[in-house]
Amino acid sequence: MQKIVQLSPTLLETSGLAEIDGQLFTINDSGDTSRVYKFNTNGELLDSYVLSGAINRDWEALCSNNDTLFIGDIGNNFKWKDTLVIYMSKNQNLIGEIRFSYPDGKRYDCESMIFYHDTLILFTKNRKDGKSYLYGIPAQSGFHTATLLDSINYIGKITGADFNESSGTLLLVGYRNFHPFIMVYDLCNPIKISHFDYRKRAFPFRPARQTEAILIKENGKACITSEKFWFRKGYLFEVRY
């Protein structure tokens, strides 16, 4: 993993990455307002906008489909939220809200989301049983009950995801004891992810870092962001997988 550039001090807790027309988009989590940021691969902050009508309770995930951003207010650290929301943004406007709950009254903390075949797939954050559960939600406005799709056995906190449909590559990023890792699935179907093997890469940084977002770039390369935390600065990294 190679440092590219230090992020703008405005991006204190970057928790998602997406790309539209070659521009990178990110969000801060619950410490910020409902603001979306645009920056380039040099780390330069190009623009930002407040998504009017949206509330940032715990924004933790970001993905895109062509010209639409999906902003996941899906963090649930204390498991007190029954209903969560994913905002849809196009041309800096709020164009829809996807509200959902998990089946059987379950509550999960979640920080990872991808778009796949008109479905948003969420990867829950493992905290107890060594598993991340995959849930599917229709990528359309309204209220939905999430559908359990599959699960991953891994001891570590998965905090970001990206999927390239043309190559069938799924990347998951996270950390264990605040040391980053990525999980690489080649030629996979994310709905049946347990049927596929993955390659793992771990990065024993000193000081440790909290990595929460990943974006597939050209073949074999991805961008990762890390949060600013105490004396640790926020950075944009490039990783080869």
Secondary structure, 3 states (H helix, E strand, C coil): CEEEEECCCCCCCEEEEEEECCEEEEEECCCCCCEEEEECCCCCEEEEEECCCCCCCCCCEEEEECCEEEEEECCCCCCCCCCEEEEEEECCEEEEEEEEECHHHCCCCEEEEEEECCEEEEEECCCCCCEEEEEEEECCCEEEECEEEEEEECCCEEEEEEEECCCCEEEEEEEECCEEEEEEECCCCHHHHHHCCCEEEECCCCCCCCEEEEEECCCCEEEEEECCECCECCEEEEEEC
